[in-house]
């Protein structure tokens, strides 16, 4: 699962829209959309704020890609069907 997918799932679980999350981070909803579609990656300080606002933990994979610790039901995910 990509960072963007995990971010989107974390945002949904927090019950926020892209606009609401963007407002909390002082960025635009389109920036959140770019994160969720993996077109952009957040800076480390933004990543930390995202984790705080969404109440999740994060780490970096061996390839440097950030990821959130979010339980996702992969059996219903279109990415895995």
C-alpha positions in Angstrom: 0.0 0.0 0.0 1.3 3.4 -0.9 1.7 6.4 1.5 -1.2 8.2 -0.3 -3.6 5.2 0.2 -2.7 5.0 3.9 -3.1 8.8 4.3 -6.5 8.7 2.7 -7.6 5.8 4.9 -6.3 7.6 8.1 -8.2 10.8 7.0 -11.4 8.9 6.4 -11.1 7.1 9.8 -10.7 10.5 11.4 -13.9 11.6 9.7 -12.3 14.5 7.9 -12.6 15.9 4.4 -9.5 16.9 2.5 -10.5 20.5 3.1 -10.8 20.0 6.9 -7.4 18.3 7.1 -5.9 21.0 4.9 -7.3 23.7 7.2 -5.7 22.0 10.2 -2.4 21.9 8.5 -2.7 25.3 6.9 -2.4 23.9 3.4 -5.0 23.6 0.6 -7.3 20.7 0.0 -5.6 20.2 -3.4 -2.3 19.7 -1.6 -3.9 16.9 0.5 -5.3 15.4 -2.7 -1.7 15.5 -4.2 -0.4 13.7 -1.1 -3.2 11.1 -1.4 -2.5 10.4 -5.1 1.2 10.2 -4.5 1.9 13.2 -6.7 3.7 15.0 -3.9 5.3 13.8 -0.6 4.9 15.9 2.5 8.0 17.5 4.2 9.1 15.8 7.4 7.5 18.6 9.6 4.2 18.3 7.6 4.3 14.5 8.0 4.6 14.9 11.8 1.7 17.3 11.8 -0.4 14.9 9.7 0.3 12.1 12.2 -0.6 14.3 15.2 -3.9 15.6 13.6 -4.9 12.1 12.5 -3.8 10.4 15.7 -1.6 7.8 14.0 2.1 6.9 14.1 4.4 7.0 11.2 7.7 5.5 10.1 9.9 5.3 7.0 10.3 2.2 4.9 13.8 1.1 3.9 13.3 3.0 0.6 12.6 6.2 2.5 8.9 6.3 1.8 6.9 7.4 4.8 4.0 5.3 5.9 1.3 5.5 8.6 0.4 2.7 10.9 -3.2 2.3 10.0 -5.2 -0.8 10.0 -6.8 -1.2 6.5 -9.1 -4.0 5.5 -7.2 -5.2 2.4 -9.7 -7.8 1.5 -12.1 -5.1 0.3 -9.5 -2.8 -1.2 -9.6 -2.5 -5.0 -5.9 -2.3 -4.9 -5.8 -6.0 -3.9 -8.6 -7.5 -6.0 
